[in-house]
Amino acid sequence: MENDFEKLTFYANQEFNGTLYQGHAFNGKSLIVTLESIKAKEAGSFDTYEGYTVSEIVLHLAYCKYRVAREILGDNKIEKYPFPIGLEGFYDIENIDDEKWKLIIQYLKKIHKITMSAIKEVDSSKLENQIEEWDMSLDQAIIWVCNHDTYHLAQIRNMNVPGMAKSKIKIMK
């Protein structure tokens, strides 16, 4: 591995799709394996521990990846973000169905690949550029976005999404 960003993207890719570990990340099932095990109805359910839906968390992840890629590549070298943008990228799609859920996951995979590739090739002269809406520099945003999936993957696993396996704590009671 040539540089720190390459190391970060390696880690981010493992958490995202677990390619070295047959779908497992360093911390259990990868984000994509987890998301693909969730049905659309479950992804859109507000009946969770924190009241978030999985679909709005996934759109938040996709938007943050898009935002970093756009900062690196420029507005005219990346497709426009295809979903509505809510506060900090969170947006709940009402009445999510299998087709919409599949499109969201497909876009997440696509933008993840674009973002990781952009990070590996980033021009070092851009690293100190400020991302005003996030009050941080591009290099800080890159470090953050490479770890972002891990946080929200743990959140999804622990929010008691209907239909997902229950936690060991609930099983033991």
C-alpha positions, 0 to 999 in steps of 0.5 A, a space after each residue: 500500500 502506497 499511502 495512508 489514503 490507500 490504507 484507509 480505502 482498504 479498510 473502508 472497502 472491507 467494512 463495506 463489502 468484506 471482499 477478503 472475508 467472504 462478506 465479513 468485515 473486520 467487525 462482523 457482516 459487511 455493510 452490503 451483506 447486512 443491507 442485502 439481508 434486509 427487506 424493503 418493508 424492514 428498511 422503511 420501518 420507523 419501528 426501530 430503537 432510535 426511530 430512524 429507518 435503515 433506508 434513510 441511514 443508507 441515503 445519508 451514507 450515500 450522500 456523504 460519499 457523494 459529497 466527498 467524491 464531488 469535492 475531489 472530482 468537481 461538479 462536472 465530473 460526477 453525476 448529480 445526486 439522484 435522491 432528495 437531500 434532507 438534513 445532513 443527507 438523511 431523507 426518508 423515502 415514503 412507502 419504500 418498495 423492493 424496486 426502490 430499495 434495490 436502487 438505493 443499494 445499487 447507488 450506494 455500491 456505485 458511489 462507494 466505488 467512485 469515492 474510494 477511487 477518487 480518494 486514492 487519486 486525490 490531488 494533494 493540493 486539494 487536501 486543505 480545501 474547506 468543505 464549508 457545510 461540514 466545517 472541515 478540510 477535505 483531508 479530514 472529510 476523507 478520513 471521516 468518510 472512510 470510517 463512516 460506514 462502520 458507525 452506521 453499520 453498528 447502528 443498523 445492527 443495534 436498532 432492532 430493525 423488524 425482521 432482523 435477528 434479535 440481539 443476544 441480550 433480548 434472546 437471553 431474557 
